[in-house]
Amino acid sequence: MNGTQAVDPAPQAGRNAAIDLLRGSSMLYIVGFWHLLGYVDGIDGYKNAVTYPLTIAVLGLFTLMAGCLAGGREVRRGSDLFQYYRARARRILPPYALAVVLFVPTGLLRWPDVPRGLLLLPAFDGDPLRTLWYVNILVLCYVLAPLLLMLRHRLQASGASRAWALGLAAGCSALALALLVRLCPGLDPRFTLYFPAFATGLLLARPLLDPQRRALTGFQQVGLMTVAVASVALTVGVDGRDFETSLRALPMATVVPALVVLACTRRWQRLNLPRWLQAVSYASYFMYLFHRPILRFVTDTAVGLSVPQPWPLLLILLAVGMPLVVAISWWGQRLYDQSLKASSRAANHSAANTPPLVR
């Protein structure tokens, strides 16, 4: 599995079914529940003391899996660093830029937000973009990722044990996080909440994703479950949207996703998933970017046809809106992947046919 990709290639043999299951399920929850119900007037109470922490855990899970996939690539020298950033930018930023522009005519953003969004300023100026704030945070995570991978490699190359290398790299990631918070007062506090999950996935990618590793002993399982329960208990008393900014939610956003990935990759790596769920996993990045304009279009169309609310409109969003989101996102991701492959082939062909003196 290519660790440089935010979204993997089209469904194929040899994929990690557990990752597809978790990533697809996470995106269905965010798009099909957490965001979709916001388009239906008259359905209240779905954001509550249960769903708020659940949403934090789900976003932590998605972020940790992004770190796991990024951690599958070795970054050892400056040239690897350049290749990493180039690959990340090509895969993430153009679709993100398109989403920023499309959010304007649907009323989700204003035109002055477009240049801010394209420069990723909302992650630093205290005025994050609606929904797209998560992509800004993910980009920051990817900026720091190769530096941690390079540090891990240097430590291991110098003779440090794997445990020491991981520990020192984790310490450096915590220091980097503290420095960012200190130097950027306007930094989106949700970066502080989710970066530890990303760093955990990045540094522990192999043990988390390798189903061949020795099974946990009963004592280890009890210990990990105790830590998970304690991390959830730590959030008792945190109310509503405060979950997104409270440091008390940080352990839950990291520990619970790590345990979910650890358990699922050891049980379900070769699970035979339905193709529609594989498609959702494959299209997950484009789904996150473009679901709001699509759901807004379906909602406005239904309201224009005088569809009553709330339940008939909810049924239309689930039966028409969600399949439309998945289908458009899947085709968009596939076309974009094909365009990236075509441009890479063209660049390689051009380089191969360039006279040596010009090279």
C-alpha positions in Angstrom: 0.0 0.0 0.0 1.5 3.3 -1.1 2.1 5.4 2.0 2.3 8.6 -0.1 -1.4 8.6 -1.0 -4.2 10.3 0.9 -6.5 8.1 -1.2 -5.4 4.7 -2.4 -5.7 3.4 -6.0 -8.9 1.9 -7.1 -10.1 -1.3 -5.3 -7.8 -4.2 -6.1 -6.4 -7.4 -4.7 -4.0 -7.2 -1.8 -5.6 -4.1 -0.2 -6.0 -4.0 3.5 -9.7 -4.7 4.0 -9.6 -3.5 7.6 -8.3 -0.1 6.6 -11.0 0.1 3.8 -13.6 -0.9 6.3 -12.6 1.7 8.9 -12.0 4.5 6.4 -15.2 3.9 4.6 -17.3 3.6 7.8 -15.7 6.7 9.2 -16.6 8.7 6.1 -20.1 7.4 6.0 -20.6 8.5 9.6 -19.3 12.0 9.0 -21.0 12.6 5.7 -24.2 10.5 6.1 -25.0 11.4 9.7 -23.0 14.2 11.3 -23.2 16.6 8.3 -26.3 15.3 6.4 -28.8 15.8 9.3 -27.8 19.5 9.3 -29.6 19.9 6.0 -33.0 18.8 7.5 -35.0 21.2 9.6 -36.9 19.6 12.5 -34.4 16.9 13.4 -32.7 18.1 16.5 -30.7 16.5 19.3 -28.5 14.4 17.1 -25.4 16.4 18.4 -25.3 15.3 22.0 -23.2 13.9 24.8 -22.8 10.6 22.9 -22.3 11.7 19.3 -19.9 14.6 20.1 -17.2 12.4 21.6 -18.0 9.7 19.0 -17.3 12.2 16.2 -14.0 13.2 17.8 -13.0 9.5 18.0 -14.1 8.9 14.3 -12.1 11.9 13.0 -9.2 10.8 15.2 -9.5 7.3 13.6 -9.5 8.8 10.1 -6.5 11.0 11.0 -4.6 8.0 12.5 -5.2 5.9 9.4 -3.8 8.8 7.3 -0.7 8.7 9.5 -0.4 4.9 9.1 -0.5 5.2 5.3 2.0 8.0 5.4 4.3 6.0 7.7 4.6 3.3 5.1 7.1 5.3 3.1 10.7 5.7 4.0 12.1 9.2 4.1 15.9 9.1 4.5 17.5 12.1 2.7 16.7 15.5 1.3 15.8 14.1 -2.1 13.2 11.8 -0.5 11.8 14.9 1.3 11.3 16.7 -2.0 9.6 13.7 -3.6 7.4 13.3 -0.6 6.2 16.9 -0.6 5.7 16.9 -4.3 3.6 13.7 -4.3 1.5 15.0 -1.4 0.9 18.4 -3.0 -0.1 16.9 -6.3 -2.6 14.5 -4.7 -4.2 16.8 -2.1 -4.0 20.4 -3.1 -5.7 20.6 -6.6 -8.9 18.8 -5.5 -8.9 20.9 -2.3 -8.6 24.1 -4.4 -11.5 23.1 -6.6 -13.6 22.4 -3.4 -12.8 25.8 -2.0 -14.1 27.4 -5.2 -17.2 25.3 -5.4 -18.1 26.1 -1.8 -18.8 29.7 -2.8 -21.7 29.4 -5.2 -23.4 27.0 -2.8 -23.3 29.6 -0.1 -20.8 27.7 2.1 -18.0 30.2 1.7 -17.6 33.8 0.5 -15.3 34.9 -2.3 -12.8 36.6 0.1 -12.4 33.1 1.7 -11.1 31.6 -1.5 -7.5 33.2 -1.5 -7.3 32.6 2.2 -8.3 29.0 1.8 -5.9 28.4 -1.1 -3.0 29.8 1.0 -4.1 27.6 4.0 -4.3 30.7 6.1 -7.5 29.6 8.0 -5.4 27.1 9.9 -3.4 29.9 11.4 -5.6 33.1 11.6 -8.3 31.9 14.0 -11.0 31.9 11.3 -11.1 28.3 10.0 -13.1 27.4 6.9 -16.4 25.5 7.3 -15.7 21.7 6.9 -12.5 22.3 4.9 -10.7 23.1 8.2 -9.9 19.4 8.4 -8.0 19.4 5.1 -6.0 22.4 6.3 -5.1 20.4 9.5 -4.3 17.3 7.4 -1.9 19.3 5.2 0.0 20.6 8.3 0.3 17.0 9.5 1.7 15.9 6.1 4.2 18.9 6.3 5.6 17.5 9.5 5.4 13.8 8.6 8.6 13.4 6.6 10.6 15.3 9.2 9.6 12.7 11.8 10.2 9.8 9.4 13.7 11.1 8.6 14.4 11.6 12.3 13.3 8.0 13.0 15.5 6.7 10.3 18.5 8.7 11.5 18.1 7.5 15.0 17.8 3.8 13.9 20.8 4.2 11.6 22.9 5.6 14.5 22.3 2.3 16.4 19.3 3.3 18.6 16.8 0.6 19.2 13.4 0.8 17.5 11.8 1.7 20.9 14.2 4.5 21.6 13.9 5.8 18.1 10.1 5.9 18.3 10.2 7.4 21.7 12.6 10.2 20.7 10.6 10.9 17.5 7.4 11.0 19.6 9.1 13.5 21.9 10.2 15.6 19.0 6.7 15.6 17.6 5.3 16.8 20.9 7.9 19.5 21.0 7.0 20.6 17.4 3.4 20.7 18.4 4.1 22.8 21.5 6.3 25.2 19.4 3.6 25.6 16.8 1.0 26.4 19.4 3.4 28.9 21.0 4.4 30.6 17.8 1.0 30.7 16.1 -1.6 32.0 18.6 -4.3 31.7 15.9 -3.5 28.0 15.2 -6.7 26.0 14.9 -6.9 24.2 18.2 -8.2 21.1 16.4 -4.7 20.6 15.0 -3.5 20.1 18.6 -6.3 17.6 19.1 -5.7 15.5 16.0 -2.0 15.7 15.4 -1.1 13.2 18.1 -3.3 10.7 16.4 -1.6 11.3 13.1 1.9 11.0 14.7 0.9 7.8 16.4 -0.2 6.3 13.1 2.9 7.6 11.4 5.4 6.2 14.0 3.6 3.0 14.7 2.4 2.2 11.1 4.1 -1.2 10.9 3.0 -2.7 14.3 -0.5 -1.3 13.8 -1.0 -2.6 10.3 1.0 -5.9 10.5 -1.4 -8.8 11.2 1.5 -11.2 11.5 2.7 -9.7 14.7 2.3 -11.7 17.9 -1.2 -11.4 19.4 -1.5 -9.3 22.5 -1.5 -11.2 25.8 -4.6 -11.0 28.0 -2.7 -8.7 30.4 -1.8 -6.4 27.5 -5.4 -6.3 26.3 -6.7 -5.5 29.8 -4.1 -2.7 30.1 -4.9 -1.1 26.8 -8.6 -1.3 27.5 -8.1 0.3 30.8 -6.2 3.2 29.1 -9.0 3.5 26.6 -11.7 3.7 29.2 -9.6 6.2 31.2 -9.2 8.4 28.1 -13.0 8.4 27.6 -13.7 9.0 31.3 -11.4 12.0 31.1 -13.9 13.8 28.9 -16.8 13.5 31.4 -18.0 17.0 32.0 -16.9 18.4 28.6 -19.9 19.9 26.8 -20.9 20.0 23.2 -18.5 21.8 20.8 -16.0 22.1 23.7 -14.9 18.6 22.7 -13.2 20.2 19.6 -11.0 22.5 21.7 -10.5 20.7 25.0 -7.2 19.0 25.7 -9.1 16.5 27.8 -10.4 15.0 24.6 -6.9 14.5 23.2 -6.1 11.1 24.8 -9.5 9.8 23.5 -8.8 11.1 20.0 -5.6 9.2 19.9 -5.9 6.1 22.1 -9.3 4.9 21.1 -8.5 5.0 17.3 -5.2 3.3 17.8 -6.9 0.4 19.7 -9.6 0.1 17.0 -7.0 -0.1 14.2 -4.9 -2.6 16.2 -7.9 -4.9 16.8 -9.4 -4.6 13.3 -6.1 -5.1 11.3 -5.5 -8.4 13.2 -9.0 -9.7 12.6 -10.2 -8.3 9.3 -7.3 -7.6 7.0 -8.5 -10.1 4.4 -12.2 -9.6 5.0 -14.3 -9.8 1.9 -15.8 -6.3 1.8 -18.7 -5.4 -0.6 -17.5 -3.4 -3.5 -19.7 -0.4 -2.6 -17.8 -0.1 0.7 -14.5 -0.4 -1.1 -15.7 2.4 -3.4 -16.6 4.6 -0.4 -13.1 4.0 1.1 -11.4 4.8 -2.3 -13.5 8.0 -2.7 -13.3 9.1 0.9 -11.1 12.2 0.3 -13.3 13.4 -2.6 -16.4 12.6 -0.5 -15.1 14.8 2.3 -14.3 17.7 -0.1 -17.4 17.7 -2.2 -20.3 16.3 -0.2 -21.6 19.6 1.0 -22.1 21.2 -2.4 -23.8 18.0 -3.6 -26.1 17.7 -0.6 -26.9 21.4 -0.9 -27.9 20.9 -4.5 -30.1 18.0 -3.6 -31.7 19.8 -0.7 -32.4 23.0 -2.7 -33.9 20.9 -5.5 -36.2 19.0 -3.0 -37.2 22.3 -1.3 -38.0 23.8 -4.8 -40.2 20.8 -5.5 -42.0 21.5 -2.2 -40.9 18.3 -0.5 -42.1 18.5 3.1 -39.7 18.2 6.0 -38.2 16.6 7.9 -38.7 12.9 7.1 -39.4 13.0 3.4 -36.4 15.3 2.8 -34.2 13.0 5.0 -35.3 10.0 2.9 -34.4 11.9 -0.3 -31.0 12.8 1.1 -30.3 9.3 2.1 -31.7 7.6 -1.0 -30.6 10.1 -3.6 -28.0 12.5 -2.0 -25.7 9.9 -0.5 -25.5 7.6 -3.6 -24.9 10.8 -5.7 -22.1 11.8 -3.3 -20.4 8.4 -3.5 -20.8 8.1 -7.3 -19.5 11.6 -8.1 -16.7 11.3 -5.6 -15.6 7.9 -6.9 -15.6 9.1 -10.6 -13.8 12.3 -9.6 -11.1 10.4 -7.7 -10.7 7.9 -10.5 -10.4 10.6 -13.2 -8.0 12.6 -11.1 -5.8 9.4 -10.5 -5.8 8.8 -14.2 -4.8 12.3 -14.9 -1.9 12.0 -12.4 -0.8 8.8 -14.0 -1.0 10.3 -17.5 1.0 13.4 -16.5 3.7 11.2 -14.8 4.0 9.0 -18.0 4.2 12.2 -20.1 7.0 13.6 -17.9 8.9 10.3 -17.9 8.6 10.1 -21.7 9.8 13.7 -22.1 12.8 13.1 -19.9 13.7 9.9 -21.7 13.7 11.7 -25.0 15.6 14.8 -23.9 19.1 14.9 -25.4 21.8 14.3 -22.8 23.3 17.8 -23.2 19.9 19.4 -22.5 19.4 17.2 -19.4 
